[in-house]
C-alpha cells in the first residue's frame, strides 16, 4: 500500500461481494468503483489461474510417481 495516499482495503476479490463491500465503504465515485472492479477481477482471475497451475503440477507429479512404482 502507498503510505502517502488514502488507500482502502475493499475486502475480497470475490466479484459476488463487490456491491456490499462498496456500500460499506460509502464510495460514490464511479471511476473509483470501476477501477476497484477491474483490479479485483484481475486478482480473482490470477488467483484462479495459479490454483489451476498448482493443481496440474501436483496431478502430473503424482501421475509420474505412480508409473515408476
C-alpha positions, -999 to +999 in steps of 0.1 A: +000+000+000+010+035-007+018+053+026+012+088+010-023+081-004-056+073+011-060+037+001-088+015+014-090-023+015-121-034-002-124-068+014-120-097-011-115-103-048-148-122-049-169-104-075-201-115-058-194-093-028-185-061-046-218-044-041-219-049-003-182-040+001-186-008-019-217+002+000-198-005+033-171+019+022-196+045+010-179+051-023-199+072-048-171+079-074-180+058-104-144+059-118-130+046-085-156+019-083-149+008-119-111+007-111-118-014-080-139-038-100-111-041-127-084-047-102-105-072-082-114-091-113-078-093-123-068-105-089-096-132-090-085-144-125-049-145-114-057-164-082-078-190-101-050-194-127-025-200-100-047-226-083-051-243-117-014-244-123-007-258-088-034-285-093-020-295-127+016-296-113+005-317-084-015-340-106+014-345-131+038-352-102+015-378-087+009-394-121+047-396-127+053-412-093+026-437-099+041-450-131+076-456-116+064-478-088 
